[in-house]
Amino acid sequence: MPLPQSEGVSYVIVWQMPGMTRIAQIPQSLDRDDIFVIISDTSGLSISRNIAIAAASADICMIADDDTVLLPDAFKDIKKTFASDKALDIALFRIKGKRKTYPSEHTRLHRKMPHGYWVTSSEITFRTSSIKGQIQFREKFGLGSPRFTAAEEAFFISDALCRGLSVAIVPIEICAQPQLSSGERPFTSDGGFPASQGAYIRHIHGIIYGIPHIFMLALRARRAHKAPFLFTLKHAFQGFTCKTTEML
């Protein structure tokens, strides 16, 4: 990911090197005053994000993946959005060219996401003071987790809403992301994605109302040619019926 130098902007990079931190050498390209690199003896995407949030000191933060490409006005648009709404804690922006359904206008969230929308990490920006000590990414979810390899962003936003934080979807593009996200790829390799979605469905809708959503998930996966119906149904139900302690 290119890291443009901009006044008042700094970067926190978490470099996970489990068992190899002693031999890790920071590339010369990252030897800048505005870049802080944390070499961590950990693994797992949600763990790395929590480490970065704990180390962040700026008023406003943006989460970015290694394939995120920032648009020229990204920082200006983010700052302007939070400056214009002092009560806003989390703003979800748009990714340019993303094959997903965004609300057509500025949308304040309540308990649930809008129908057909799922959150992607590079859309997430927040007031650091609103997040620290309040919520974090659930470390049993996300890439690198043994079972639940997705849905960490959805849980993060859901937890924020449960805490009473102000969350809005903003109709402004701030970045591009050439690679497909987990929700866009076929997910027949290990069942981690549908299992994660099943757990999230249980969290949002409960047992009785959640079951129809499990079947709808499997139907949508088949129609989109991402996975066979029974494959998705099987793994989604496994996530749906997991013990609550496994989701924390």
Summary of the structure (lengths in Angstrom):
residues: 248
radius of gyration: 18.2
end to end distance: 30.6
largest distance: 54.8
contacts: 731
relative contact order: 0.14
helix: 38%
strand: 17%
